[in-house]
Amino acid sequence: MTPSSPLFRFLPSRLLPALLVLALLLPLPLAAQESTPVIGARVLQEAWSDPLEALGTLRADESVTLSATVTDTVVEVNFRDGQVVEAGELLVRLQDAEQQAQLRVAQALRDERRAAVERLAQLQSRNLAPRADVEDARARLRQVEAEIQGLEARLTNYRVRAPFDGVVGFRNISVGSLVTPGTELVTLDKVDVMKLDFSVPEVFLAILAPGLPLTAHSVAFPDERFDGVVESVGSRVDPVSRSVTVRAELDNPELRLRPGMLMEVVVQRSPREAVVVPESVLIPSGDRQFVLVIDEADDNRVERREVKVGERRTGQAEIVEGLSGGELLVAHGVQRVREGDQVQLLGIADDTTSVSEILAAAREERG
C-alpha cells in the first residue's frame, strides 16, 4: 500500500501519517533461504578414565644367571644364542666321569649289602643267625644307600638345566672350557609376561590400586600399544623424590619386549562410563561452554545448549552435564549456524566415516 493507492483518497488526512509508519514496520516477504550445510557428530557413551603418565622400565617375569658350582671342564653345550628353552632342559654338562665311577662303586656295594641282608634274614628266620647280625647288615645297607643319594645329588651340579621356561642369552662358553664355582654360564629370562616398574608422585597414592588398567608404548614399536594392569604398589615412598614405585604386568606372547626397555606408561585411573563428544563441537564463551544440538524430530533445527565439560583427552571431551548419549551435534560448520536455524546434514563423522569422505560424497552428489 502506497500514498498513491486509491485507498488513501478515501481516508481522512489525519490518519495518513500513522498508516505510513505502520506500513514501514510491517516485514517484507523474504525469499526462501537455503539450509546451512553442516557435518554432525553423535554424543557417545563410552569407557573413560583420567590418564596418569609416567616412564617405566621393563623387567623379565623371572630372570636368573646360571653359574657353575663345581670346578671341571665343559663337555656339552646344548643351546644357541636367544633360544627358547623349556623347564628341565639340559643346557650345559660338565665332565663327571669320576663322579659317575664313584656312583657305580657305591651301587655295586649296595647290591652286595642288600644280598647279605636277604641271606641273614633267611637264616635268622630259621634261628641260624642272631638278630643283631641282621640289624647290623641293614644299617650298613642304609649307609651305602645314603652315600648313593649324596653322589646323585652332587652329580646334578655337573648338569645345568633350565629352572623355568624362557629365553637364553648369549653363549660365552665352549666345550673344553674350564669353569669354577661362580663362573657365569648363561642367562635365562622368562619374558612371555613382563614386569613394568615405574614411579608416580605420592599425591596419587590414594587412587593407585591393583587392577587399574594401563597402556604402555615403546619407541621401538611406535605404532603399537601394550595393555596391562597394575599388580602392586610399593610399600615405601622415596623421601627424596616423594614418589612411589608401581609394578604392572604386560603380556608379551610374541616375545618382542625385552628386559631393560624404557616404556611410556599411561595409567587409566578412575575408570567410568562417560558422555563423550569431539572437541570440535564445543563453543567457548568466557568460562562457559556451549554446543549446537540438532533436533532431528524438528526438521534438523538447531538448539544452542550450555554444557559442563569434565576431563579432556586428544580430540575428545567428557560432558558431565547437559547432554545424553545418542544426541546429534553440529561438529563442522559451527560458525555459520545460529540457534533456531534449520541445517542440511551432509553426514555424521565417526570412527568409520571421516570428514573428508563426507565432503567428497557431497561434492559428487552436487555433480
C-alpha positions in Angstrom: 0.0 0.0 0.0 1.4 3.4 -1.1 0.2 7.1 -0.8 -0.9 6.9 -4.5 -3.1 3.9 -3.8 -6.9 4.6 -4.3 -7.5 3.6 -0.7 -5.7 6.7 0.6 -8.1 9.0 -1.3 -11.0 7.8 0.9 -9.1 8.1 4.3 -9.1 11.2 6.5 -5.8 13.2 6.1 -5.1 13.0 9.8 -4.8 9.1 9.6 -2.3 9.1 6.7 1.0 9.6 8.8 0.1 6.7 11.2 -0.7 4.4 8.3 2.6 5.2 6.6 4.6 4.3 9.8 2.6 1.1 10.1 3.4 0.1 6.6 7.1 0.7 7.2 7.1 -1.5 10.3 5.4 -4.5 8.6 8.0 -7.1 7.4 8.5 -7.5 3.8 8.2 -11.0 2.3 11.6 -12.9 2.5 12.9 -15.2 -0.2 13.2 -18.7 0.8 16.6 -19.3 2.4 18.6 -22.4 1.8 19.6 -24.6 4.9 23.2 -24.3 6.0 25.2 -27.5 5.2 26.9 -29.0 8.3 28.6 -32.2 9.4 27.3 -33.7 12.6 28.6 -35.9 15.4 26.9 -38.3 17.8 27.2 -38.0 21.5 28.8 -41.2 22.7 28.7 -43.0 26.0 31.9 -45.0 26.4 34.6 -46.1 28.9 36.6 -43.1 30.2 39.4 -42.6 32.6 41.8 -39.9 33.8 45.2 -40.6 32.4 48.3 -40.6 34.6 51.5 -40.6 32.6 54.9 -42.0 33.8 58.1 -43.6 32.5 58.9 -47.2 33.4 61.5 -49.9 32.9 60.7 -53.5 31.8 61.9 -56.5 33.8 61.6 -60.2 33.0 58.9 -62.0 34.9 61.6 -64.4 36.0 65.4 -63.9 35.5 68.4 -65.8 36.5 72.1 -66.2 35.7 73.1 -69.8 35.8 76.6 -70.4 37.2 78.9 -73.3 37.9 79.1 -74.7 41.4 82.0 -77.1 40.8 85.4 -77.0 39.1 85.6 -79.0 35.9 85.6 -78.8 32.1 82.6 -78.3 29.8 81.8 -81.4 27.7 78.5 -80.4 26.3 76.6 -77.2 25.4 73.0 -77.7 24.3 71.7 -74.2 23.4 72.1 -71.4 20.9 72.0 -67.6 21.4 68.5 -66.5 22.1 67.0 -70.0 22.0 63.6 -70.6 23.7 64.0 -73.5 26.2 61.7 -75.4 28.5 62.0 -76.1 32.2 64.2 -79.0 32.9 66.0 -78.9 29.6 69.8 -79.7 29.8 71.8 -76.6 28.8 75.4 -77.4 29.9 77.1 -80.6 31.1 80.4 -80.7 32.8 82.9 -83.6 33.0 81.6 -86.0 35.6 83.3 -89.3 34.7 85.0 -89.6 38.1 81.7 -89.0 39.9 79.9 -91.5 37.7 82.6 -94.1 38.6 82.1 -93.4 42.3 78.4 -93.8 41.9 78.8 -97.2 40.2 81.1 -98.4 43.0 78.5 -97.3 45.6 75.7 -99.0 43.6 77.7 -102.3 43.5 78.3 -102.1 47.2 74.6 -101.5 47.8 73.7 -104.6 45.7 76.2 -106.7 47.8 74.9 -105.5 51.1 71.3 -105.9 50.0 72.1 -109.6 49.2 73.8 -110.0 52.6 70.7 -108.7 54.3 68.5 -111.1 52.5 70.7 -114.1 53.4 70.9 -113.2 57.0 67.2 -112.6 57.2 66.6 -116.1 55.9 69.0 -117.6 58.3 67.5 -115.6 61.2 64.0 -116.8 60.2 65.3 -120.4 60.8 67.1 -119.4 64.0 70.5 -120.0 62.3 71.8 -116.3 62.7 71.5 -113.9 65.5 69.0 -111.0 65.1 71.8 -108.4 65.8 73.7 -109.5 62.7 70.6 -108.8 60.6 70.2 -105.4 62.1 73.8 -104.6 61.5 73.6 -105.6 57.9 70.5 -103.5 57.3 72.3 -100.5 58.9 75.2 -100.9 56.5 72.8 -101.1 53.6 71.1 -97.9 54.7 74.5 -96.3 54.9 75.5 -97.1 51.4 72.1 -96.0 50.1 72.6 -92.6 51.7 76.1 -92.4 50.0 74.4 -93.1 46.7 71.9 -90.3 47.3 74.7 -87.9 48.1 76.6 -88.9 44.9 73.5 -88.4 42.8 72.9 -85.0 44.4 76.5 -84.0 43.6 76.1 -85.2 40.1 73.3 -82.7 39.5 75.9 -79.9 39.9 77.6 -81.2 36.7 74.4 -80.8 34.7 73.0 -77.3 34.3 69.3 -77.3 33.5 66.7 -74.6 32.8 64.8 -73.9 36.0 61.8 -72.5 34.1 60.6 -71.8 30.5 62.4 -68.9 29.0 64.9 -67.4 26.5 68.6 -67.9 27.0 71.1 -65.2 26.4 74.4 -65.2 24.5 76.6 -68.3 24.7 80.0 -67.3 26.1 81.4 -70.7 26.9 82.7 -73.6 24.7 83.3 -77.3 25.0 86.6 -77.7 26.8 86.3 -74.5 28.9 87.4 -74.9 32.5 84.9 -73.4 34.9 85.0 -72.8 38.6 82.3 -72.1 41.2 80.7 -68.8 40.3 81.6 -68.8 36.7 78.6 -67.5 34.7 77.4 -70.0 32.1 74.3 -68.5 30.6 71.4 -66.1 31.4 67.8 -67.2 31.3 64.7 -64.8 31.2 61.0 -65.7 31.3 59.6 -63.0 29.0 56.2 -64.2 28.0 55.0 -61.9 30.7 56.9 -58.7 31.6 57.1 -56.7 34.8 56.9 -52.9 34.3 58.2 -50.8 37.2 57.5 -47.0 37.2 57.3 -44.2 39.7 54.4 -41.8 40.3 54.2 -38.8 42.7 52.9 -39.7 46.2 49.8 -37.4 45.7 48.3 -40.1 43.5 48.8 -42.8 46.2 45.2 -42.8 47.2 43.9 -43.7 43.7 46.5 -46.4 43.0 45.4 -49.9 43.5 46.0 -53.4 42.0 43.8 -54.0 38.9 44.0 -50.5 37.4 44.3 -50.8 33.6 47.2 -49.1 31.8 48.8 -48.9 28.4 52.4 -48.7 27.5 54.3 -47.5 24.4 57.9 -48.0 23.3 59.9 -46.1 20.8 60.9 -49.5 19.3 57.3 -50.1 18.4 55.8 -46.6 17.9 52.6 -47.8 16.3 51.7 -50.4 18.9 50.1 -50.3 22.3 50.7 -52.8 25.1 47.9 -53.3 27.6 48.4 -54.3 31.2 47.2 -53.9 34.7 48.7 -52.7 38.0 49.8 -55.7 40.1 51.2 -54.0 43.2 52.1 -50.6 44.7 55.3 -50.2 46.6 55.2 -50.2 50.4 57.6 -47.2 50.7 57.7 -43.6 49.4 61.1 -42.3 48.3 61.9 -39.5 50.8 63.9 -37.6 48.2 61.7 -37.7 45.1 58.4 -38.1 47.1 57.3 -40.8 44.6 56.1 -44.4 45.0 57.1 -47.3 42.8 54.3 -49.2 41.0 54.6 -52.6 39.3 52.5 -53.7 36.4 52.4 -56.8 34.2 52.2 -56.8 30.4 51.5 -59.8 28.3 54.3 -60.5 25.7 53.2 -63.5 23.7 55.4 -62.6 20.7 58.4 -62.1 22.9 59.2 -58.6 21.4 59.5 -56.7 24.6 62.9 -57.1 26.3 64.1 -56.5 29.9 65.6 -53.1 30.3 63.4 -51.3 27.7 62.1 -47.8 28.5 58.3 -47.6 28.3 55.9 -44.6 28.3 53.1 -45.6 30.7 49.6 -44.2 30.9 47.6 -45.4 33.9 43.8 -45.3 33.4 42.8 -44.0 36.8 39.1 -43.6 37.9 37.6 -45.7 35.1 34.0 -44.9 34.4 31.2 -44.7 31.8 31.1 -41.1 30.4 29.3 -39.0 27.9 31.9 -38.1 25.3 31.9 -35.6 22.4 34.5 -34.4 19.9 36.2 -31.2 20.9 35.2 -29.6 17.6 31.6 -29.3 18.8 32.4 -27.1 21.8 31.8 -23.3 21.5 33.6 -21.4 24.3 32.1 -18.2 25.6 34.1 -16.8 28.5 34.4 -19.6 31.1 31.3 -21.3 29.7 30.9 -24.0 27.0 28.0 -24.4 24.5 27.1 -26.9 21.8 24.6 -26.8 18.9 22.2 -29.7 19.2 20.4 -30.8 16.0 16.8 -31.7 16.7 16.1 -34.5 14.2 12.4 -34.6 15.1 12.1 -30.9 14.2 13.5 -30.9 10.6 17.1 -30.5 11.8 16.5 -27.3 13.7 19.4 -26.2 15.9 19.3 -25.5 19.6 22.2 -23.8 21.4 22.7 -25.5 24.8 25.2 -24.9 27.6 27.2 -27.9 28.8 29.6 -28.7 31.6 32.9 -30.1 30.5 34.9 -32.6 32.6 38.2 -34.1 31.6 39.7 -33.9 28.2 41.9 -36.2 26.0 43.2 -35.9 22.5 40.3 -34.8 20.3 37.6 -35.6 22.8 35.9 -34.1 25.9 33.9 -35.6 28.7 30.5 -33.9 29.2 29.3 -34.2 32.8 26.1 -32.2 32.4 23.9 -31.0 29.6 23.9 -33.9 27.1 22.9 -37.5 26.9 24.2 -40.3 24.7 22.8 -40.5 21.1 22.1 -36.8 20.6 23.3 -35.2 17.4 25.5 -32.2 17.4 27.0 -29.8 14.8 30.6 -30.7 14.6 31.7 -28.8 11.4 30.1 -25.6 10.3 29.5 -24.3 13.8 30.5 -20.7 13.0 27.8 -20.4 10.2 24.9 -21.6 12.3 22.7 -19.8 14.8 20.1 -21.1 17.3 16.8 -21.8 15.5 18.4 -22.3 12.1 17.5 -25.3 10.0 20.5 -27.1 8.8 21.3 -29.5 6.0 23.1 -32.6 7.4 25.8 -33.7 5.0 26.8 -36.6 7.1 27.8 -37.8 10.5 31.5 -38.1 11.3 32.6 -41.1 13.3 35.3 -43.8 13.5 34.2 -45.3 10.2 33.4 -42.1 8.2 35.8 -39.2 8.1 35.0 -35.5 7.3 36.9 -35.7 4.0 34.9 -38.7 2.9 31.6 -36.8 3.8 32.7 -33.7 1.8 33.8 -35.8 -1.1 30.5 -37.5 -1.2 28.6 -34.2 -1.1 30.7 -32.7 -4.0 30.0 -35.8 -6.0 26.3 -35.6 -5.3 26.2 -32.0 -6.5 27.9 -33.1 -9.7 
